[in-house]
């Protein structure tokens, strides 16, 4: 006996579902682009958006343009003109300063040491004379040689100290020069940065972000609901048929 039953819904076509979902996603993306790509105008200039549609595919692409007013163009040009900035020390100028500083430091050290060296030499010669050592003798010459070595060591140390002083001053002068140039660069580019921040803030803002319709989930949910309903109807029909069969069999005493 045919028990009958409800017809099951047709299974969704995955290719068609995917195509519809892609179309909805594309439409939503296009709408978001139109909502967010808004032309802006400020005293410095404006930002414009231009849409281009591919005639073959129908897809859109957007190009952003930045146009300055006279004031904005002047700020832009001035921000990248470095001719008025303080120059950095270097090359021949810095080398000459290093040489002059080293010589000055050496001369000061020698001038400070000279009285002491002269006093040491006089004391040494007096000591040699009191000891009765003849001038030009071996003992005399050895003593004067030792004194000469001590004097040379002092002068060498003075030269090294002068070089160190010159290098330190060179580094200080270069640092001051670099700091001055950086300060000038900051002051020069600050108006331009403020202008660009204004343009960016006006064009940025809080963007729109519409969420595309989840078509695939809607199709799958609808199919699941219809299938569940069909199964429920089928069970109910089967239960009714089984009840009728039980009544018939009972009439025959079975």
Rosetta blueprint (number, residue, H / E / L):
1 X L
2 X L
3 X L
4 X L
5 X L
6 X L
7 X L
8 X L
9 X L
10 X L
11 X L
12 X L
13 X L
14 X H
15 X H
16 X H
17 X H
18 X H
19 X H
20 X H
21 X H
22 X H
23 X H
24 X H
25 X H
26 X H
27 X H
28 X H
29 X H
30 X H
31 X H
32 X H
33 X H
34 X H
35 X H
36 X H
37 X L
38 X L
39 X L
40 X E
41 X E
42 X E
43 X L
44 X L
45 X E
46 X E
47 X E
48 X E
49 X E
50 X E
51 X E
52 X E
53 X E
54 X L
55 X L
56 X L
57 X L
58 X L
59 X L
60 X E
61 X E
62 X E
63 X E
64 X E
65 X E
66 X E
67 X E
68 X E
69 X L
70 X H
71 X H
72 X H
73 X H
74 X H
75 X H
76 X H
77 X H
78 X H
79 X H
80 X L
81 X L
82 X L
83 X L
84 X L
85 X L
86 X L
87 X L
88 X L
89 X L
90 X L
91 X H
92 X H
93 X H
94 X H
95 X H
96 X H
97 X H
98 X H
99 X H
100 X H
101 X H
102 X H
103 X H
104 X H
105 X H
106 X H
107 X H
108 X H
109 X H
110 X H
111 X H
112 X H
113 X H
114 X H
115 X H
116 X H
117 X H
118 X H
119 X H
120 X H
121 X H
122 X H
123 X H
124 X H
125 X H
126 X H
127 X H
128 X H
129 X H
130 X H
131 X L
132 X L
133 X L
134 X L
135 X L
136 X L
137 X L
138 X H
139 X H
140 X H
141 X H
142 X H
143 X H
144 X H
145 X H
146 X H
147 X H
148 X H
149 X H
150 X H
151 X H
152 X H
153 X H
154 X H
155 X H
156 X H
157 X H
158 X H
159 X H
160 X H
161 X H
162 X H
163 X H
164 X H
165 X H
166 X H
167 X H
168 X H
169 X H
170 X H
171 X H
172 X H
173 X H
174 X H
175 X H
176 X H
177 X H
178 X H
179 X H
180 X H
181 X H
182 X H
183 X H
184 X H
185 X H
186 X H
187 X H
188 X H
189 X H
190 X H
191 X H
192 X H
193 X H
194 X H
195 X H
196 X H
197 X H
198 X H
199 X H
200 X H
201 X H
202 X H
203 X H
204 X H
205 X L
206 X L
207 X L
208 X L
209 X L
210 X L
211 X L
212 X L
213 X L
214 X L
215 X H
216 X H
217 X H
218 X H
219 X H
220 X H
221 X H
222 X H
223 X H
224 X H
225 X H
226 X H
227 X H
228 X H
229 X H
230 X H
231 X H
232 X H
233 X H
234 X H
235 X H
236 X H
237 X H
238 X H
239 X H
240 X H
241 X H
242 X H
243 X H
244 X H
245 X H
246 X H
247 X H
248 X H
249 X H
250 X H
251 X H
252 X L
253 X L
254 X L
